[in-house]
Amino acid sequence: MSTFMKSKFSESVDGRGIAISGSATPGVLVHTAVAGSAVGVYDEVWLYAYNSHSSSVAVTVEFGGSIVPGDIVKATVPAVSGLLPLIPGYPLQGGCEVRVYAAVQNVVAVSGFVNKIT
């Protein structure tokens, strides 16, 4: 039987949002997934963005790098809005890093949670 445990991102302080200060790859580290590659053991990542800027801002999420096209998700977060869902339950393992950068520095924050599944 599987077990689920809701957790904060590994880089979040007390579960709070993470300011995105980077504007290019490799981006700001948000979370490092569970190590290893055991079947049925992974982190299910739920990521949301808030934009405090007066204009829309392009945001890029990277999973373990930027080499494979499926490892990059791009979105535009409308002005003064959020929490916009960016990643709806993406399963990760193997110590994969989730990193985020935005076209404008220090106006986007990301928050969310990880379901640790075993």
C-alpha distances in whole Angstrom, upper triangle without the diagonal:
4,7,10,13,17,19,23,24,25,29,29,31,29,27,31,32,33,37,37,40,40,42,41,39,37,36,35,32,29,26,25,21,19,21,20,18,15,13,10,12,14,16,17,20,22,26,29,33,36,39,42,45,48,47,44,42,40,37,35,32,31,28,29,32,35,35,33,34,30,30,32,32,35,36,39,38,41,43,42,39,35,33,32,29,29,26,23,20,20,18,19,19,22,23,25,27,27,31,33,37,39,43,44,43,42,42,38,35,32,29,25,22,19,15,14,10,8
4,7,10,13,16,19,21,22,25,25,27,26,24,27,28,29,33,33,37,36,38,37,35,33,33,31,28,25,22,21,18,16,18,17,16,13,11,8,9,11,13,13,17,19,22,25,29,32,36,38,41,44,43,40,38,37,33,32,28,27,24,25,29,31,32,30,31,27,26,29,28,31,32,35,35,37,40,39,36,32,29,29,25,26,22,20,16,17,14,16,16,19,20,21,23,24,27,30,33,36,39,40,40,38,38,35,32,28,25,22,18,15,12,10,7,5
4,7,10,13,16,18,19,23,23,24,23,21,24,26,27,31,32,35,35,37,36,34,32,31,29,26,23,20,20,16,15,17,17,17,14,13,10,10,11,12,12,16,17,21,24,27,30,34,36,39,42,41,39,37,36,32,31,27,27,24,25,29,31,32,30,31,28,26,28,28,31,31,34,33,36,38,37,34,30,27,27,24,25,21,19,16,17,15,16,16,19,20,21,23,23,26,28,32,34,38,39,38,36,36,33,29,26,23,19,16,13,9,8,6,5
4,7,10,13,15,16,20,19,21,19,17,21,22,24,27,28,31,32,34,33,31,30,28,26,23,20,17,17,15,13,17,17,17,16,15,11,10,10,10,10,12,14,17,20,24,26,30,33,36,38,38,35,33,32,29,28,24,24,22,23,27,29,31,29,29,26,24,26,25,28,28,31,30,32,34,33,30,26,23,24,21,21,18,16,13,14,13,14,15,18,18,19,20,20,23,25,29,31,35,35,34,33,33,29,26,22,19,16,12,10,6,6,5,7
4,6,10,12,14,17,16,18,16,14,18,19,21,25,26,29,30,32,32,30,28,27,24,21,18,16,16,14,13,16,18,18,17,17,14,12,11,10,10,12,13,16,19,22,25,28,31,34,37,37,34,32,31,28,27,23,24,21,23,26,29,31,29,30,26,25,26,25,28,28,30,29,32,33,32,29,25,22,23,20,21,18,17,14,15,14,15,15,18,18,19,19,19,22,24,27,30,33,34,32,31,30,27,24,20,17,14,10,8,5,5,7,9
4,7,10,12,15,14,15,13,11,14,16,18,21,23,26,27,29,30,28,26,24,22,19,16,14,15,13,13,17,19,20,19,19,16,14,12,10,9,10,10,13,15,19,21,25,27,30,33,33,31,29,28,25,24,21,22,20,22,25,27,30,28,28,25,23,24,23,25,25,27,25,28,30,28,25,21,19,20,17,18,16,14,12,14,14,14,16,19,18,18,18,17,20,21,25,26,30,30,29,27,27,24,20,17,13,10,7,6,4,6,9,12
4,7,8,11,10,12,10,8,12,13,15,19,20,23,24,27,27,26,24,22,19,16,13,11,12,11,12,16,18,19,19,20,17,15,12,9,10,10,11,12,15,18,20,23,25,28,32,32,29,27,27,23,23,19,20,18,20,23,26,28,27,28,25,22,23,22,24,24,26,25,27,29,27,24,21,18,19,17,18,16,15,13,14,14,14,15,17,16,16,16,15,17,19,22,24,28,28,27,25,25,22,18,15,12,9,6,5,6,7,11,13
4,6,8,6,8,7,5,8,10,11,15,17,20,21,24,24,23,21,19,16,13,10,9,11,11,13,16,20,21,22,22,20,17,14,11,11,10,10,11,13,15,17,20,22,25,28,29,27,25,24,21,20,17,18,17,19,22,24,27,26,27,24,21,22,21,22,22,24,22,25,26,24,22,18,16,18,16,16,15,15,14,15,15,15,16,18,16,16,14,13,15,16,19,21,25,25,23,21,21,18,15,12,9,7,5,6,9,10,14,16
4,5,5,8,9,7,9,9,9,13,14,17,18,20,21,19,18,15,12,10,6,5,8,9,11,15,18,19,21,22,20,17,14,10,11,9,10,9,12,14,16,19,21,24,27,27,25,22,22,18,17,14,15,14,15,18,20,23,23,24,21,18,19,18,20,20,22,21,24,25,23,21,18,16,17,15,15,13,14,13,13,14,13,14,16,13,13,11,10,11,13,16,19,22,22,20,19,19,16,13,10,8,7,6,6,10,11,14,17
4,6,8,10,9,11,12,11,14,15,17,18,21,21,19,17,15,12,9,7,5,6,8,10,13,16,18,20,22,20,17,14,11,13,11,13,13,15,17,19,22,24,26,30,29,27,25,24,20,19,16,16,14,15,17,20,23,24,24,22,19,20,20,22,23,24,23,26,27,26,24,21,19,20,19,18,16,18,16,16,15,13,13,14,11,12,10,10,12,14,17,20,24,24,21,20,21,18,15,13,11,11,9,9,12,12,15,17
4,7,9,9,10,10,8,11,12,14,15,18,19,17,15,13,10,7,5,6,8,11,13,16,19,21,23,25,24,20,17,14,16,13,14,13,15,15,17,19,21,23,27,27,25,22,22,18,17,15,15,15,15,17,20,23,24,25,23,20,19,20,21,22,23,22,25,25,24,23,20,19,20,19,17,17,19,18,17,18,16,16,17,13,13,11,10,10,12,15,17,21,21,18,16,18,16,13,11,10,11,11,12,15,15,19,21
4,6,5,6,7,6,10,12,14,16,19,20,20,18,15,11,10,7,8,11,13,16,18,22,24,25,27,25,22,19,15,16,13,13,12,13,14,15,18,19,22,25,26,24,22,22,18,18,16,17,17,18,20,23,26,26,27,25,22,21,21,22,21,23,21,23,24,22,21,18,16,18,17,17,17,18,18,18,19,18,18,20,17,16,14,12,13,13,16,18,21,21,18,16,17,15,11,10,8,9,10,11,15,15,19,22
4,5,6,8,8,11,14,16,18,22,23,23,21,18,14,13,11,12,14,17,18,21,25,27,28,29,27,24,22,18,19,17,17,15,16,16,17,19,20,23,27,27,26,24,25,21,22,20,21,21,22,24,26,29,30,30,29,25,25,24,25,25,25,23,25,25,23,22,20,18,20,20,20,20,21,21,22,22,21,22,23,20,20,17,16,16,17,19,20,24,23,20,17,18,17,13,12,11,12,12,14,17,18,22,24
4,6,9,11,14,17,19,21,25,26,26,24,21,17,16,13,14,16,18,19,22,25,27,28,29,27,24,22,18,19,17,16,16,16,17,18,21,21,24,28,29,28,26,27,24,24,22,23,23,24,26,29,32,32,32,30,27,27,26,27,26,27,24,26,26,24,23,20,18,21,20,21,21,21,21,22,22,22,22,24,21,21,19,18,19,19,21,23,26,25,23,20,20,18,15,14,11,12,11,13,16,17,21,23
4,7,9,13,15,18,20,23,24,24,22,19,16,14,11,12,15,16,18,21,24,26,27,27,25,22,19,16,16,14,13,12,13,14,15,18,19,23,26,27,25,23,24,21,21,19,20,20,22,24,26,29,29,29,27,24,24,23,24,23,24,21,24,24,22,20,17,15,17,17,17,17,18,17,19,19,19,20,22,20,20,17,16,17,17,19,21,24,23,21,18,19,16,12,11,8,8,8,11,13,15,18,21
4,7,10,13,16,18,21,23,23,22,18,15,14,11,13,16,18,20,23,27,28,29,30,28,25,22,18,18,15,14,12,12,12,12,15,16,19,23,24,22,21,22,19,20,18,20,21,23,24,26,30,30,29,27,25,24,22,22,21,22,19,21,21,18,17,15,13,16,16,17,17,18,19,20,21,21,23,25,22,21,18,16,16,16,18,18,22,21,18,15,15,13,10,9,7,9,10,13,16,18,22,25
4,7,9,12,15,17,19,20,19,15,12,12,10,12,16,18,20,23,27,28,30,30,28,25,22,18,18,14,13,10,9,9,9,12,13,16,19,20,19,17,18,15,16,15,17,19,21,22,23,27,27,26,25,22,21,19,19,18,18,15,18,18,16,14,12,11,13,14,14,15,17,18,19,20,20,22,24,21,20,17,14,14,12,14,15,18,17,15,12,12,10,6,5,4,8,10,13,17,19,22,26
4,6,9,11,14,16,17,15,12,9,9,7,10,14,17,20,22,26,27,29,30,28,25,22,18,18,15,14,11,10,9,10,12,13,16,19,20,18,16,16,14,14,13,15,17,18,19,21,24,25,25,23,20,19,18,18,17,18,15,18,18,16,16,14,13,14,15,14,15,18,18,19,20,19,21,23,19,18,15,12,11,10,11,12,16,15,12,10,11,9,5,5,6,10,12,14,18,20,23,26
4,6,9,12,14,15,15,11,8,10,10,13,17,19,23,25,28,30,32,33,31,29,25,22,21,18,16,13,12,10,10,10,11,13,17,17,16,14,15,12,14,14,16,18,19,20,21,24,26,25,24,21,19,18,17,17,16,14,16,16,15,15,14,13,15,16,15,17,20,21,21,23,22,24,25,22,20,17,14,12,10,10,10,13,11,9,6,7,6,4,7,9,13,15,18,22,23,27,30
4,6,8,11,12,12,8,6,9,9,13,16,19,23,25,28,29,31,32,31,29,25,22,21,17,17,13,12,10,10,10,12,12,16,16,15,11,12,9,10,11,13,16,17,17,17,21,23,22,21,19,16,15,14,14,14,13,16,15,15,15,14,14,15,16,14,16,19,21,20,22,21,23,24,21,19,15,12,9,7,6,7,10,9,6,5,7,6,6,7,11,14,17,19,22,24,27,30
4,7,10,11,11,8,7,10,12,15,18,21,25,26,29,31,34,35,34,31,28,25,24,21,20,17,16,13,13,13,13,13,17,17,16,13,13,11,12,13,15,18,19,18,18,22,24,23,23,20,18,18,17,17,16,15,18,17,17,18,17,18,18,19,18,19,23,24,23,25,24,25,26,23,21,17,15,11,9,7,8,10,8,5,5,8,8,9,11,14,18,20,22,26,27,30,33
4,6,8,8,5,6,10,12,15,17,20,24,25,28,29,32,34,33,30,27,24,24,20,20,17,17,14,15,14,16,15,19,18,16,13,12,10,10,11,12,15,16,15,15,19,21,20,21,18,15,16,15,16,16,16,18,18,19,20,19,19,19,20,17,19,22,24,22,24,22,24,24,21,19,15,13,10,8,5,6,8,8,6,8,11,10,11,12,16,19,21,22,26,27,30,33
4,7,9,7,9,13,14,18,20,23,26,27,30,31,34,35,34,32,29,26,25,22,22,18,18,15,16,14,16,15,17,16,14,11,10,9,9,11,13,16,17,15,14,18,20,19,20,17,15,15,13,14,14,15,17,17,19,19,19,20,19,20,17,19,23,24,23,25,24,26,26,23,20,17,15,11,9,5,5,5,6,6,9,11,11,13,14,18,21,23,24,28,29,32,35
4,6,6,9,12,15,17,19,21,25,26,28,29,32,33,33,31,27,25,25,22,22,19,19,17,18,17,19,18,21,19,17,13,11,10,9,11,11,14,15,12,11,14,17,16,18,15,13,14,12,14,15,16,19,20,22,22,22,22,21,21,18,19,23,24,22,24,22,24,24,21,19,15,14,10,9,6,7,8,10,10,13,14,14,15,16,19,22,24,24,28,29,31,34
3,5,8,11,13,15,16,19,22,23,25,25,29,30,30,28,25,23,23,20,21,18,19,18,20,19,22,21,24,22,20,16,13,11,9,9,8,11,11,8,8,11,14,14,15,12,11,13,12,15,17,18,21,23,24,24,23,23,21,21,17,18,22,23,20,22,20,21,20,18,15,12,12,8,8,7,10,11,13,13,15,17,16,17,16,19,21,22,23,26,26,29,31
4,7,8,11,13,14,16,20,20,22,23,27,28,28,26,23,21,21,18,20,17,19,18,20,20,22,22,25,23,21,18,15,13,10,10,8,10,9,7,8,11,14,15,16,12,11,13,14,17,18,19,23,24,25,25,23,23,22,21,18,18,21,22,19,20,18,19,18,16,13,10,10,7,8,8,11,13,15,14,16,18,16,16,16,18,20,21,21,24,24,27,29
4,6,9,12,13,16,20,21,23,24,28,29,28,26,22,20,20,17,18,15,16,14,16,16,19,19,22,21,19,15,13,10,8,8,8,11,11,10,11,14,16,16,17,13,12,13,13,15,16,17,20,21,22,21,20,20,19,18,15,16,20,20,18,20,18,19,19,16,14,10,9,5,5,5,8,11,12,11,12,14,12,13,12,15,17,19,19,23,23,26,29
4,6,9,12,15,18,20,23,24,27,28,28,25,21,19,19,16,16,14,15,13,15,16,18,18,22,21,19,16,15,11,10,9,10,12,12,12,14,17,19,19,19,15,14,14,15,16,17,17,20,21,21,20,19,18,18,18,15,16,19,20,18,20,18,19,19,16,14,10,8,5,5,6,9,13,13,11,11,13,11,11,10,13,15,16,17,21,21,24,27
4,6,8,11,15,16,19,21,24,25,24,21,18,15,16,14,15,13,15,14,17,18,20,21,25,24,22,19,17,14,12,10,9,10,10,11,14,17,18,19,18,15,14,15,16,18,19,19,22,23,23,22,20,19,19,18,16,15,18,18,16,17,15,15,16,12,11,7,6,4,7,9,13,16,17,14,14,16,14,12,11,12,14,14,14,18,18,21,24
4,7,10,13,16,19,20,23,24,23,20,16,13,14,10,11,9,11,12,14,16,19,21,24,23,21,18,17,13,12,10,10,10,11,13,15,19,19,20,18,15,14,14,16,17,18,18,21,22,21,20,17,16,16,15,13,13,15,15,14,15,13,14,16,12,11,8,6,5,7,10,13,17,17,15,15,16,13,10,8,9,10,10,11,15,15,19,21
4,6,10,12,15,17,19,20,19,16,13,10,11,9,11,10,13,14,17,20,22,24,28,27,24,21,20,16,15,11,11,10,10,13,16,19,19,20,18,14,15,15,17,19,21,20,24,25,25,23,20,18,18,16,14,13,15,13,12,12,10,11,12,9,8,6,5,7,10,13,17,20,21,19,18,19,16,14,11,11,10,10,9,12,12,15,18
4,7,8,12,14,16,18,17,14,11,9,11,10,13,13,16,18,21,23,26,28,31,30,28,25,23,19,17,13,12,10,9,12,16,18,18,20,18,14,16,17,19,21,24,23,27,29,28,26,23,22,21,19,17,15,17,15,13,12,9,9,9,6,6,4,6,9,12,16,19,23,24,22,21,23,20,17,15,14,14,12,10,13,12,15,16
4,6,9,11,13,14,13,10,7,6,9,9,12,13,17,19,22,25,28,30,33,32,29,26,24,21,18,14,13,10,10,13,17,18,18,19,17,14,16,17,20,22,25,25,28,30,30,28,24,22,22,19,17,14,15,13,11,9,6,5,7,5,5,6,8,11,15,18,22,25,26,25,24,25,22,20,17,16,14,12,9,11,9,11,13
4,7,9,10,12,11,8,6,6,10,11,15,16,20,23,26,29,31,33,37,36,33,30,28,24,22,18,16,13,13,16,20,21,20,22,20,17,19,20,24,25,28,28,32,34,33,31,28,25,25,22,20,17,18,15,13,10,7,5,6,5,8,10,12,15,18,22,25,29,30,28,28,29,26,23,20,18,17,14,10,11,8,10,10
4,7,9,12,13,9,8,10,13,14,18,20,23,26,29,31,34,36,39,38,35,32,30,26,24,20,17,14,13,16,20,20,20,22,20,18,20,22,25,28,31,31,35,36,36,34,31,29,28,25,23,20,21,18,16,13,9,6,4,4,8,10,13,17,20,24,27,30,32,30,30,31,28,26,23,22,20,17,14,15,12,13,12
4,6,9,11,8,9,11,15,16,20,22,26,28,32,34,37,39,42,41,38,35,32,28,25,22,19,16,14,17,21,21,20,23,20,18,21,23,27,29,33,33,37,39,39,36,33,31,30,27,25,22,22,19,16,13,10,6,4,7,10,13,16,19,23,26,30,33,35,33,33,34,31,29,26,25,23,20,17,16,13,13,12
4,6,9,7,8,11,14,16,20,22,26,28,32,34,38,39,42,41,38,35,32,28,25,22,19,15,14,18,20,20,19,21,19,17,21,23,26,29,32,33,36,39,39,36,33,31,30,27,24,21,21,18,15,12,9,6,5,9,11,14,17,20,23,27,30,33,35,34,34,35,32,30,26,25,23,21,17,16,14,12,12
4,6,6,8,12,14,17,21,23,27,30,34,37,40,41,45,43,40,37,35,31,28,25,22,19,18,21,24,24,22,24,21,20,24,25,29,31,34,35,38,41,41,38,35,32,31,28,26,22,22,18,16,13,11,8,9,12,14,17,19,23,26,30,33,36,38,37,37,38,34,32,28,27,24,21,18,16,13,11,9
4,6,8,12,14,17,20,23,27,30,34,37,40,42,45,43,40,37,35,31,28,25,23,19,19,22,25,24,22,24,21,20,24,25,28,30,34,34,38,41,41,38,34,32,31,27,25,22,21,17,15,12,11,10,11,14,15,19,20,24,27,30,33,37,39,38,38,38,35,32,29,27,24,21,18,16,13,11,9
4,6,10,11,15,18,21,25,28,31,34,38,40,43,41,38,36,33,30,28,24,23,19,19,23,25,25,23,24,21,20,23,24,28,29,32,33,36,39,38,35,32,29,28,25,23,20,18,15,14,10,11,10,12,15,16,19,20,23,26,30,32,36,38,37,36,36,33,30,27,25,22,19,15,12,10,7,6
4,7,10,13,16,19,23,26,30,33,36,38,41,40,37,34,32,28,26,22,21,17,18,21,24,24,23,24,21,20,22,23,27,28,31,31,35,37,37,34,30,28,27,24,23,19,18,14,13,9,9,7,10,12,13,16,17,21,24,28,30,34,36,34,34,34,31,28,24,23,20,16,13,11,8,6,4
4,6,9,13,16,19,23,26,29,32,34,37,36,33,30,28,25,22,19,17,14,15,18,21,22,20,21,18,16,19,20,23,25,28,28,31,34,33,30,27,24,24,20,19,15,15,11,10,6,6,5,8,10,10,13,14,17,20,24,27,30,32,31,30,31,27,24,21,19,16,13,10,8,6,5,7
4,6,10,12,16,19,22,25,28,31,34,33,30,27,25,22,20,16,15,12,14,17,20,21,20,21,17,16,17,18,21,22,25,25,28,30,30,27,23,21,20,17,16,12,12,9,8,6,5,6,10,10,10,11,11,15,17,21,24,27,29,28,27,27,23,21,17,15,13,10,6,6,5,6,9
4,7,10,13,17,20,24,27,29,32,31,27,25,24,20,19,15,15,13,15,18,20,22,20,20,16,15,16,16,19,20,23,22,25,28,27,24,21,18,17,14,13,10,9,5,5,4,6,9,13,13,12,13,12,15,17,20,23,26,28,27,26,26,22,20,16,14,11,8,5,5,6,7,11
4,6,10,13,17,20,23,25,28,27,24,22,20,17,15,12,12,11,13,16,18,20,19,18,15,14,14,13,16,16,19,19,22,24,24,21,17,15,14,11,10,7,7,5,5,6,7,10,14,13,11,11,9,12,13,17,19,22,24,23,22,22,18,16,12,11,8,6,5,7,9,11,14
4,7,11,14,17,20,23,25,24,21,20,19,15,15,12,14,13,16,18,20,22,21,20,17,15,15,13,15,15,17,16,19,21,21,18,14,12,11,8,8,5,5,5,7,9,11,14,17,17,15,14,11,13,13,17,18,21,22,22,21,20,16,14,10,8,5,5,6,8,11,13,17
4,7,10,14,17,19,22,21,18,16,15,12,12,9,12,12,15,17,18,21,20,19,16,15,14,11,13,12,14,13,16,18,18,15,11,9,9,6,5,5,7,8,9,12,13,16,19,17,15,13,10,11,10,13,14,18,19,18,17,16,13,10,7,6,5,7,9,11,14,17,20
4,7,10,14,16,19,18,15,14,14,11,12,11,14,15,18,19,20,23,22,21,19,17,15,12,13,11,12,10,13,15,14,11,8,5,5,4,5,7,9,11,12,16,17,20,22,21,18,16,13,13,11,13,13,17,17,17,16,14,10,8,5,5,6,9,12,14,18,20,24
4,7,10,12,15,14,12,10,11,9,11,11,14,16,19,20,20,23,23,21,20,18,16,13,12,10,10,7,10,11,11,8,6,5,5,7,7,10,12,14,15,19,19,22,25,23,20,17,14,13,10,11,10,13,13,14,12,10,7,6,4,6,9,12,15,18,21,23,27
4,7,9,12,12,11,10,12,10,13,14,17,20,23,23,23,26,26,24,23,22,19,16,14,12,11,7,9,9,7,6,4,5,6,9,10,13,15,18,19,22,23,26,28,26,23,21,17,16,13,13,11,14,13,13,11,8,6,5,6,8,11,15,18,21,24,27,30
4,6,8,9,8,7,10,10,13,15,18,21,24,24,23,27,27,25,24,23,20,17,15,12,10,6,7,6,5,5,6,8,9,12,12,16,18,21,22,25,26,28,30,28,25,22,19,17,13,12,10,11,10,11,9,6,5,7,9,12,15,18,21,24,27,30,34
4,7,9,9,10,13,13,17,18,22,24,27,27,26,30,30,28,28,26,23,20,18,15,13,10,9,7,5,7,9,11,12,16,16,19,22,24,25,29,29,32,33,31,28,25,22,20,16,15,12,13,11,11,9,5,6,8,11,14,17,21,24,27,30,33,36
4,5,7,8,11,13,16,19,22,25,28,27,26,30,30,28,28,26,23,21,18,15,12,10,9,6,6,9,11,14,14,17,18,21,24,26,27,30,30,33,35,32,30,26,23,20,17,15,11,11,9,10,9,6,8,11,14,17,20,24,27,30,33,35,39
4,7,9,13,15,19,21,25,28,31,30,29,32,32,30,30,29,25,23,20,17,13,11,9,5,6,10,13,16,16,19,20,23,26,29,30,33,33,36,38,36,33,30,26,24,20,18,14,13,11,13,13,9,11,14,17,20,23,27,30,33,36,38,42
4,6,10,13,16,19,23,26,29,27,26,29,30,27,27,26,23,20,17,14,10,9,7,5,8,10,13,16,15,18,18,22,24,27,28,31,32,35,37,34,31,28,25,22,19,16,12,11,10,13,13,10,11,15,17,20,23,26,29,32,35,37,41
4,7,10,13,16,20,23,26,25,23,26,26,24,24,23,19,16,13,10,6,6,4,4,8,9,11,14,12,15,15,18,21,24,24,28,29,32,34,32,29,26,22,20,16,14,11,10,9,12,13,10,10,13,15,18,20,24,27,29,32,35,38
4,6,10,13,16,20,22,21,20,23,23,21,21,20,16,14,11,8,6,5,7,7,10,10,12,14,12,14,13,17,20,23,22,26,26,29,30,28,25,22,19,16,13,10,7,6,7,10,11,8,8,11,13,16,19,22,24,28,30,33,36
4,7,10,13,17,20,18,16,19,20,17,18,17,13,11,7,6,4,6,9,11,13,13,13,15,12,14,12,15,18,21,20,23,24,26,28,26,23,20,17,14,11,9,6,5,8,11,13,11,10,12,13,16,19,22,23,26,29,31,34
4,7,10,13,16,15,14,17,18,15,15,14,10,8,6,5,6,7,11,12,14,13,13,13,11,12,9,12,15,18,17,20,20,23,24,22,19,16,13,11,7,6,4,6,9,10,12,11,8,10,10,14,15,18,20,23,25,27,31
4,7,10,13,11,10,14,14,12,12,10,7,6,5,7,9,10,14,16,18,17,16,15,13,13,9,11,15,17,15,18,17,20,21,20,16,14,10,8,6,5,6,9,11,12,14,14,11,12,11,14,16,18,19,22,24,26,29
4,7,10,9,9,13,13,12,11,8,6,5,6,8,11,12,16,18,20,18,16,15,13,12,8,9,12,14,12,14,14,16,18,16,13,10,7,6,5,7,9,12,14,14,15,16,12,12,10,13,13,15,15,18,20,22,25
4,6,6,6,10,10,10,9,6,5,7,9,12,15,16,20,22,23,22,20,19,17,15,11,11,14,15,12,14,12,14,15,13,10,8,6,5,6,9,11,14,17,17,18,19,16,15,13,15,16,16,16,19,20,21,24
4,6,7,10,9,10,9,5,6,9,12,14,18,19,23,25,26,24,22,20,18,16,13,11,14,13,10,11,9,10,11,10,6,6,5,7,9,12,15,18,20,20,21,22,18,17,15,16,16,16,14,17,17,18,21
4,7,9,9,11,10,7,9,12,15,18,21,22,26,28,29,27,25,24,22,20,16,15,17,16,13,13,10,10,10,8,5,5,6,8,11,14,17,20,22,21,22,24,21,20,17,19,18,18,16,18,18,19,21
4,6,8,10,10,7,8,11,14,17,20,22,25,27,29,27,25,24,23,21,17,16,19,19,15,16,13,14,13,12,9,8,8,8,11,12,16,18,20,20,22,23,20,20,18,20,20,21,19,22,22,23,25
4,6,7,9,6,6,10,12,15,18,20,24,26,28,27,25,25,22,21,17,16,19,20,16,17,15,17,16,16,12,11,11,10,11,12,15,16,19,20,22,23,20,21,19,21,22,22,22,24,24,26,28
4,6,9,7,9,12,14,18,21,24,27,30,31,30,29,28,25,24,20,19,22,22,18,18,16,17,17,17,13,13,14,14,15,16,18,20,23,23,26,26,24,25,23,25,25,25,24,26,26,27,28
4,6,5,8,11,14,17,21,23,27,30,31,30,28,27,24,22,18,17,19,19,16,16,15,16,16,17,13,14,14,15,16,17,19,21,24,25,27,27,25,25,23,24,24,24,23,24,25,25,27
4,5,6,9,11,14,18,21,24,27,29,27,26,25,22,20,16,15,18,18,15,17,16,18,18,19,15,16,15,15,15,16,18,19,23,24,26,26,23,24,22,24,23,24,23,25,25,26,28
4,5,7,11,14,17,20,23,26,28,26,24,23,20,18,14,13,15,15,12,13,13,15,16,17,14,14,13,14,15,16,18,20,23,24,26,26,23,23,20,21,21,21,20,21,22,22,24
4,7,10,14,17,19,23,26,27,25,23,22,19,17,13,12,14,14,11,12,11,13,14,14,10,10,10,11,12,14,16,18,21,22,23,24,20,20,18,19,19,19,18,20,20,21,23
4,7,10,14,16,19,22,24,22,20,20,17,15,11,11,14,15,12,14,14,16,17,17,13,12,10,10,10,11,13,15,18,19,21,21,18,18,16,18,18,19,18,21,22,23,26
4,7,10,13,16,19,21,19,17,16,14,12,8,8,12,13,11,14,14,18,19,19,15,14,11,11,9,11,12,14,17,18,19,19,16,16,14,16,16,17,18,20,22,23,26
4,7,10,13,16,18,17,16,16,13,12,8,10,14,16,14,18,18,21,23,22,18,16,13,12,10,10,10,11,14,16,18,16,14,15,14,16,17,19,20,22,25,26,29
4,6,10,13,15,13,12,13,10,10,7,10,13,16,16,19,20,23,25,24,21,19,15,14,11,11,10,11,13,15,17,15,12,14,13,15,16,19,20,23,25,27,30
4,6,9,12,11,11,12,9,11,10,13,16,19,19,22,23,27,28,27,24,21,18,16,13,12,9,10,12,14,15,13,11,13,13,16,18,21,23,25,28,30,33
4,7,9,7,8,9,7,10,9,13,15,19,19,23,24,27,29,27,24,22,18,16,13,12,10,11,11,13,14,11,8,11,11,14,16,19,21,24,27,29,33
4,6,6,8,10,9,12,13,16,18,22,23,26,27,31,33,31,28,26,22,20,17,16,12,13,13,15,15,12,10,13,14,16,18,22,24,27,30,32,36
4,6,9,12,11,15,15,19,21,25,25,29,30,33,35,33,30,27,24,22,18,16,13,13,12,14,14,10,10,13,15,17,20,23,26,29,32,35,38
4,7,10,11,15,16,19,21,24,26,29,30,33,35,33,30,27,24,22,19,17,15,15,13,15,13,9,10,11,14,16,18,22,25,28,31,34,37
4,7,7,11,13,16,18,21,23,26,27,31,33,31,28,26,22,21,17,17,15,16,15,16,15,11,10,11,12,13,15,19,22,25,28,31,34
3,5,8,10,13,15,18,19,23,24,27,30,28,26,23,19,19,16,16,15,16,16,17,15,12,9,9,9,10,12,15,19,21,25,27,31
4,6,9,12,12,15,17,21,22,25,28,26,24,22,18,18,15,16,15,18,17,18,16,13,10,9,8,8,9,13,16,18,22,24,28
4,6,9,10,14,15,19,21,24,27,25,23,21,17,17,14,15,14,16,17,18,17,14,11,11,9,10,10,14,16,19,22,24,28
4,6,7,10,12,15,17,21,24,23,20,19,15,15,14,15,15,18,19,19,19,17,13,12,10,10,9,12,14,16,19,21,24
4,7,10,10,14,15,19,21,20,17,16,12,12,11,13,13,16,17,18,18,16,12,12,9,10,10,12,14,16,19,20,24
4,6,6,10,12,15,18,18,15,14,11,12,11,14,15,18,20,20,20,19,15,14,11,11,9,10,11,13,15,17,20
4,6,10,12,16,19,19,17,16,13,15,15,18,19,22,23,24,23,22,18,17,13,12,10,10,10,11,14,15,19
4,6,9,13,16,17,15,15,13,16,16,19,21,24,26,26,25,24,20,18,15,13,10,9,8,8,11,12,15
4,6,10,14,14,12,12,11,14,15,18,20,23,25,25,25,24,21,19,15,15,12,11,9,10,12,12,15
4,7,11,12,10,12,11,15,17,20,23,26,28,28,27,27,24,22,18,17,14,12,9,9,10,9,12
4,7,8,7,9,9,13,16,19,22,25,27,27,27,27,23,21,18,17,15,13,10,10,10,10,12
4,6,6,9,11,15,18,21,24,28,30,29,29,29,26,24,20,19,17,15,12,12,10,10,11
4,5,9,12,15,19,22,25,29,30,29,29,31,27,25,22,22,20,18,15,15,13,14,14
4,6,10,12,16,19,23,26,28,26,26,28,25,23,20,19,18,16,14,15,13,14,15
4,7,10,13,16,20,23,25,24,24,25,22,21,18,18,17,16,13,15,14,15,17
4,6,10,13,17,20,22,20,21,22,19,17,15,15,15,14,13,15,15,17,19
4,7,10,14,17,19,18,18,19,16,14,11,12,12,12,11,14,15,17,20
4,7,11,14,15,14,15,16,13,12,10,12,13,14,14,18,18,21,24
4,7,11,12,11,12,13,10,10,8,11,13,15,16,19,21,23,26
4,7,9,8,10,11,9,10,10,14,16,18,19,23,24,27,30
4,5,6,8,8,7,10,11,14,17,20,22,25,27,29,33
4,7,10,9,9,13,14,18,21,24,25,29,31,33,36
4,7,7,8,11,14,17,21,24,26,29,31,34,37
4,6,7,10,13,16,20,23,25,28,30,33,36
4,6,8,11,14,18,21,23,27,29,32,35
4,7,10,13,17,20,23,27,29,32,35
4,7,10,14,17,20,23,26,28,32
4,7,10,14,17,20,22,26,29
4,7,10,13,17,19,22,25
4,7,10,14,16,19,23
4,7,10,13,16,20
4,7,9,13,16
4,6,9,13
4,6,10
4,7
4
